[in-house]
Amino acid sequence: MKRFFALVGIIVILFSAVFSEELTVYVYESFSWIEQGMLQKFEEMNECEVKVVKLGDAGNVLTRLVLEKKNPRADVVIGLDQSLAAKAVEEDLLIPYKPKNIENITDKALIFDPEYYVIPYDYGAIAIIYDPERIEEKLESFEDLTKYKNSLIIQDPRASSTGQAFLLWTIAVYGDEWKEFWERLKPAILTVSPSWDDSFAKFEIGEAPMMVSYATDSAYSQYYYGSSKYKVFIPKEGAYVQIEGAGIVKGTDNLDLAQKFIEFLLTEDFQKEIPLNQWMFPVIDVELPEVYQYAVVPEKILTIPAQEISNNLEQWLKEWEALLY
């Protein structure tokens, strides 16, 4: 009888070990919506638990990965755009994985990493949103932003992926003269926020009439307010498209589960939740909500080659910091 109970005990322990596998996923703060039902689907499908760690903006996520490089605590990271992904690969923080369902991605141009260290899950154009009751003049170019003193909220490119994309946008437009533009823009900047969430909180309570955000914000305004409360402005010089992706952290003890999670991000179940939660465009072909008819689609797209970003980003950030502070 003792042997019987001992055997039962061993079976229970083994059973618990098999079904208590935990996947740790690092995300930025506004990605916390996945905890509201979406993760439960993945947990049920794979008989596991998913621990979500929210770390402010995507720049903060990358910083944490760098700090934990010798002792990684995450299995998957979500929220790395083109520039942050290049830095993560350069720092040897990720391992490559080509998902079995990568063919779900409709526009192959969105696959910005040909070695599959980072797999795209959404994308959207950076834009300026503004309150038309406070900015009545028609905005046309980047130079128009310089006309309004203490009127623009931006994100810190050293910590925020949105802020970094805005910096890269100005470099794509002005080339070697980007610093001169920032000298002209500086008086218009009210504050430099650590994250998009922080910026939007300030913008919504009216601290400033303009902020750096996304071209889908008019759809957001229509959805939550029933009208285009905020206007979206993309300068005539062109738009910079930010593509966000996810990757597997080097050193993970849950490789198989991490791979399944990357594939989960490319399923219809997950992708159909992107538009009204991320306010970005999904990367696979799913039906968009009706309010997306109000999203601004840029006519001209600007890019900077990934290798150029990788080679110069650190210097650009130092020069930006010297200009602003």
Backbone torsions as a table, in degrees:
resi	resn	phi	psi	omega
1	MET	NA	-39.9	179.0
2	LYS	-62.5	-40.5	179.3
3	ARG	-63.7	-37.1	179.9
4	PHE	-61.7	-48.2	-178.8
5	PHE	-68.2	-33.4	177.0
6	ALA	-64.6	-41.9	179.2
7	LEU	-64.4	-42.6	177.5
8	VAL	-60.3	-41.7	179.3
9	GLY	-61.1	-43.0	179.6
10	ILE	-63.3	-42.8	179.7
11	ILE	-61.8	-42.9	179.6
12	VAL	-61.9	-43.1	179.9
13	ILE	-63.3	-45.3	179.7
14	LEU	-64.8	-41.1	178.8
15	PHE	-60.9	-43.7	-179.8
16	SER	-64.4	-39.6	-178.6
17	ALA	-64.6	-39.9	-177.8
18	VAL	-66.6	-40.6	-173.1
19	PHE	-102.5	17.1	176.5
20	SER	-115.9	19.9	179.1
21	GLU	-61.3	132.1	-177.1
22	GLU	-120.6	130.3	177.8
23	LEU	-105.4	125.3	179.1
24	THR	-100.7	124.8	-175.7
25	VAL	-121.6	124.0	175.6
26	TYR	-90.4	130.9	179.4
27	VAL	-137.6	166.2	170.7
28	TYR	-86.0	165.3	-168.4
29	GLU	-56.0	-44.5	-174.3
30	SER	-76.1	0.5	176.2
31	PHE	-91.3	6.2	-175.6
32	SER	-65.8	-12.3	179.4
33	TRP	-58.9	-23.9	-177.9
34	ILE	-66.4	-15.9	178.2
35	GLU	-75.4	-15.2	-176.4
36	GLN	-92.2	64.1	174.7
37	GLY	106.0	-35.6	-175.7
38	MET	-66.2	-44.9	-179.3
39	LEU	-65.3	-32.5	-179.3
40	GLN	-60.8	-34.5	177.4
41	LYS	-62.0	-45.7	-179.7
42	PHE	-66.5	-40.0	-179.9
43	GLU	-63.0	-42.2	179.4
44	GLU	-67.2	-38.5	-179.3
45	MET	-66.3	-33.2	-172.4
46	ASN	-117.1	7.4	177.6
47	GLU	48.3	58.5	-177.9
48	CYS	-146.0	-178.9	173.6
49	GLU	-121.2	144.4	177.8
50	VAL	-118.3	124.3	177.4
51	LYS	-103.0	119.7	180.0
52	VAL	-99.7	127.6	177.5
53	VAL	-114.0	115.7	-177.9
54	LYS	-94.2	130.5	-170.8
55	LEU	-131.4	48.2	177.8
56	GLY	70.6	-126.5	179.7
57	ASP	-93.6	172.5	-176.4
58	ALA	-62.3	-31.2	176.7
59	GLY	-62.1	-37.2	177.1
60	ASN	-67.3	-33.7	178.0
61	VAL	-63.0	-46.3	179.6
62	LEU	-63.5	-40.9	179.2
63	THR	-59.5	-41.6	179.2
64	ARG	-64.3	-41.3	178.7
65	LEU	-61.4	-40.2	178.6
66	VAL	-64.0	-44.2	-179.6
67	LEU	-63.7	-32.0	-177.2
68	GLU	-98.6	13.9	-173.8
69	LYS	-52.4	-42.9	-177.7
70	LYS	-79.8	-16.7	179.4
71	ASN	-142.7	69.4	-174.3
72	PRO	-62.2	138.0	-179.2
73	ARG	-114.0	-9.6	178.6
74	ALA	-103.4	154.9	175.0
75	ASP	-103.0	-37.3	-177.8
76	VAL	-134.7	145.1	174.8
77	VAL	-122.1	135.8	-180.0
78	ILE	-119.7	135.4	171.7
79	GLY	114.2	11.2	179.6
80	LEU	-85.8	120.3	175.5
81	ASP	-88.7	-170.4	-173.1
82	GLN	-55.4	-46.5	-175.7
83	SER	-73.9	-42.3	179.1
84	LEU	-67.4	-35.1	178.1
85	ALA	-63.9	-41.8	179.2
86	ALA	-60.8	-39.7	178.9
87	LYS	-67.7	-41.2	-179.5
88	ALA	-63.2	-40.6	178.8
89	VAL	-68.5	-41.8	178.5
90	GLU	-60.3	-36.1	-179.5
91	GLU	-82.0	-1.8	179.3
92	ASP	61.3	46.4	-176.8
93	LEU	-96.7	-14.0	-172.1
94	LEU	-125.7	164.1	171.8
95	ILE	-119.9	145.1	-177.1
96	PRO	-75.5	147.1	174.3
97	TYR	-156.7	122.8	176.5
98	LYS	-95.6	108.9	-177.2
99	PRO	-60.0	146.9	178.6
100	LYS	-63.8	-26.8	-177.1
101	ASN	-105.8	25.7	-177.8
102	ILE	-63.8	-20.4	177.2
103	GLU	-65.3	-13.0	176.5
104	ASN	-64.2	-25.8	-179.4
105	ILE	-68.6	118.6	-171.7
106	THR	-73.6	-42.8	-178.9
107	ASP	-104.6	106.6	-175.4
108	LYS	-66.2	-16.1	176.8
109	ALA	-66.2	-18.1	178.1
110	LEU	-74.0	-18.1	179.1
111	ILE	-80.0	84.9	-172.8
112	PHE	-79.2	-13.5	179.3
113	ASP	-112.9	100.2	-176.4
114	PRO	-67.1	-12.4	178.9
115	GLU	-97.7	-1.6	172.2
116	TYR	65.9	32.5	170.3
117	TYR	-72.6	-34.4	-179.3
118	VAL	-128.8	127.0	-176.6
119	ILE	-108.1	124.5	-177.2
120	PRO	-67.7	144.7	174.5
121	TYR	-129.1	-17.5	173.5
122	ASP	-158.2	170.0	178.7
123	TYR	-158.2	158.7	178.4
124	GLY	-172.5	155.3	-179.7
125	ALA	-85.3	136.0	172.2
126	ILE	-69.2	144.1	-178.8
127	ALA	-152.0	171.8	171.8
128	ILE	-104.4	127.3	172.4
129	ILE	-105.7	148.6	-176.4
130	TYR	-149.3	159.5	178.0
131	ASP	-89.9	111.4	-176.1
132	PRO	-66.3	-16.5	177.5
133	GLU	-77.2	-19.2	-179.5
134	ARG	-109.8	-23.0	175.2
135	ILE	-118.2	93.7	-174.2
136	GLU	-88.8	-25.6	-179.2
137	GLU	-69.9	143.9	177.7
138	LYS	-70.5	125.5	179.2
139	LEU	-91.6	134.0	-177.1
140	GLU	-126.7	-39.6	-174.2
141	SER	-130.5	170.6	175.9
142	PHE	-58.0	-35.8	-177.0
143	GLU	-63.3	-26.2	178.3
144	ASP	-62.8	-27.1	179.6
145	LEU	-66.0	-26.0	-175.7
146	THR	-77.8	-7.6	-174.8
147	LYS	-81.8	-14.7	-172.3
148	TYR	-113.5	104.6	-177.3
149	LYS	-68.5	136.3	177.7
150	ASN	51.6	45.1	-174.4
151	SER	-122.9	-4.4	-173.1
152	LEU	-120.1	131.4	173.6
153	ILE	-102.3	125.9	176.1
154	ILE	-121.7	169.8	177.6
155	GLN	-106.3	150.2	-178.5
156	ASP	-70.6	116.2	-177.9
157	PRO	-68.0	-13.0	177.5
158	ARG	-78.3	-18.7	-177.3
159	ALA	-126.3	-26.9	-172.6
160	SER	-108.2	133.0	176.9
161	SER	-67.5	-36.0	177.3
162	THR	-65.2	-43.9	178.2
163	GLY	-63.3	-38.7	178.6
164	GLN	-67.6	-39.7	177.5
165	ALA	-63.0	-37.5	177.9
166	PHE	-64.8	-42.9	176.5
167	LEU	-59.4	-46.7	179.6
168	LEU	-63.8	-34.2	177.2
169	TRP	-60.0	-47.3	-179.4
170	THR	-65.4	-33.9	177.5
171	ILE	-69.4	-38.1	177.4
172	ALA	-63.2	-33.7	-178.9
173	VAL	-80.6	-48.0	-170.1
174	TYR	-99.1	-10.9	178.7
175	GLY	60.0	-132.4	-178.0
176	ASP	-66.0	-13.3	-178.5
177	GLU	-99.6	17.1	-177.4
178	TRP	-62.9	-33.5	-178.7
179	LYS	-67.5	-35.7	176.7
180	GLU	-63.4	-38.6	177.1
181	PHE	-63.5	-43.9	-179.4
182	TRP	-64.3	-30.0	174.4
183	GLU	-62.9	-39.8	178.4
184	ARG	-73.5	-31.9	-177.5
185	LEU	-78.1	-28.8	-172.1
186	LYS	-50.1	-46.0	179.4
187	PRO	-62.6	-22.0	-179.0
188	ALA	-81.4	-15.7	-175.4
189	ILE	-82.0	118.6	176.9
190	LEU	-77.6	-47.2	-177.6
191	THR	-153.5	154.5	174.7
192	VAL	-110.4	108.8	-175.4
193	SER	-89.4	153.9	179.5
194	PRO	-73.9	-18.6	-175.6
195	SER	-154.8	165.3	175.8
196	TRP	-63.3	-41.4	-179.7
197	ASP	-57.4	-45.6	-179.7
198	ASP	-64.2	-41.3	178.6
199	SER	-61.1	-46.4	-175.9
200	PHE	-67.3	-34.9	176.9
201	ALA	-61.7	-42.4	178.5
202	LYS	-67.7	-40.9	-179.2
203	PHE	-64.8	-43.2	-176.6
204	GLU	-65.5	-29.6	178.3
205	ILE	-90.6	5.6	171.1
206	GLY	87.1	18.8	179.9
207	GLU	-63.8	-29.9	177.7
208	ALA	-150.1	153.1	-178.1
209	PRO	-86.1	-5.3	-178.8
210	MET	-139.0	149.4	173.0
211	MET	-152.7	158.3	174.9
212	VAL	-79.8	124.7	-178.3
213	SER	-151.6	-133.6	-173.4
214	TYR	-133.2	158.1	-176.4
215	ALA	-71.3	-10.7	178.2
216	THR	-89.4	1.8	-174.8
217	ASP	-66.6	-23.4	175.5
218	SER	-69.6	-32.2	174.2
219	ALA	-67.9	-40.6	176.5
220	TYR	-58.6	-46.6	-179.3
221	SER	-62.1	-41.6	178.9
222	GLN	-64.9	-39.1	-177.0
223	TYR	-68.3	-45.6	-174.3
224	TYR	-90.6	-27.6	-175.1
225	TYR	-115.0	-7.5	179.6
226	GLY	74.9	8.5	178.5
227	SER	-157.9	167.4	177.3
228	SER	-84.1	74.4	-178.2
229	LYS	-60.4	-40.0	178.2
230	TYR	-111.5	143.9	177.5
231	LYS	-99.3	153.6	179.6
232	VAL	-111.7	133.3	-178.7
233	PHE	-124.6	120.8	171.2
234	ILE	-115.3	116.0	-177.3
235	PRO	-56.0	151.8	-177.6
236	LYS	-62.1	-17.4	179.3
237	GLU	-66.3	-21.8	178.9
238	GLY	127.0	170.4	-176.3
239	ALA	-112.0	150.3	175.3
240	TYR	-107.7	122.2	-177.7
241	VAL	-95.2	126.5	177.4
242	GLN	-98.5	126.3	177.0
243	ILE	-110.6	126.4	-179.0
244	GLU	-104.0	142.6	-178.5
245	GLY	-140.3	174.8	179.7
246	ALA	-128.4	153.1	-179.7
247	GLY	-146.7	166.8	179.3
248	ILE	-96.0	128.8	-176.7
249	VAL	-74.5	131.8	178.6
250	LYS	-64.1	130.6	-178.8
251	GLY	100.1	1.5	178.9
252	THR	-59.6	144.1	174.7
253	ASP	-95.5	-0.2	-176.5
254	ASN	-125.3	54.3	-173.0
255	LEU	-59.6	-47.8	-177.3
256	ASP	-61.2	-43.9	180.0
257	LEU	-68.0	-38.1	178.6
258	ALA	-63.3	-41.4	177.6
259	GLN	-62.7	-41.2	178.4
260	LYS	-64.3	-34.1	-179.9
261	PHE	-68.5	-42.0	177.1
262	ILE	-59.1	-42.3	178.4
263	GLU	-66.7	-34.8	178.2
264	PHE	-60.0	-35.3	-179.6
265	LEU	-64.9	-20.2	-178.8
266	LEU	-101.8	12.1	177.9
267	THR	-87.4	159.6	178.6
268	GLU	-62.2	-38.6	179.5
269	ASP	-54.1	-44.0	-178.6
270	PHE	-79.0	-47.2	-172.8
271	GLN	-63.8	-31.5	-178.9
272	LYS	-70.9	-14.1	177.6
273	GLU	-88.7	-11.7	-176.9
274	ILE	-61.0	-51.2	-171.9
275	PRO	-56.0	-46.4	-174.6
276	LEU	-92.4	0.2	176.4
277	ASN	-114.0	-45.3	178.5
278	GLN	-88.0	-23.2	-172.3
279	TRP	54.6	44.4	174.4
280	MET	-132.2	172.7	177.9
281	PHE	-89.8	137.4	175.7
282	PRO	-70.3	157.6	-177.8
283	VAL	-94.0	-8.2	176.0
284	ILE	-113.7	168.5	-174.6
285	ASP	-80.7	95.8	174.3
286	VAL	-126.8	157.1	-179.5
287	GLU	-69.6	127.8	-179.3
288	LEU	-84.3	147.5	176.3
289	PRO	-60.6	154.1	-177.1
290	GLU	-58.0	-33.7	-177.0
291	VAL	-66.6	-14.3	-179.6
292	TYR	-70.6	-5.8	172.4
293	GLN	-67.5	-17.7	179.6
294	TYR	-91.4	-8.5	178.7
295	ALA	-68.6	139.8	-179.1
296	VAL	-84.3	123.2	178.3
297	VAL	-99.9	117.3	-176.5
298	PRO	-65.5	144.4	179.3
299	GLU	-86.0	-28.8	-176.7
300	LYS	-130.2	128.3	-177.8
301	ILE	-107.6	133.2	176.7
302	LEU	-110.6	144.0	178.0
303	THR	-139.8	162.4	170.3
304	ILE	-126.4	129.4	-180.0
305	PRO	-53.9	139.3	-176.5
306	ALA	-56.4	-39.2	-178.9
307	GLN	-66.9	-36.0	177.2
308	GLU	-65.5	-39.9	176.8
309	ILE	-63.0	-47.5	-179.2
310	SER	-59.1	-39.8	-176.4
311	ASN	-74.4	-27.7	-169.1
312	ASN	-118.7	-12.7	-170.7
313	LEU	-57.0	-45.5	-178.1
314	GLU	-59.2	-42.1	178.4
315	GLN	-68.3	-40.9	178.1
316	TRP	-60.5	-41.6	-179.9
317	LEU	-66.0	-38.0	177.1
318	LYS	-64.6	-41.8	179.5
319	GLU	-67.9	-38.2	176.8
320	TRP	-62.5	-45.4	179.7
321	GLU	-60.3	-41.8	178.3
322	ALA	-63.4	-36.3	179.3
323	LEU	-69.0	-44.4	-173.4
324	LEU	-82.4	-28.1	-173.6
325	TYR	-123.7	NA	NA
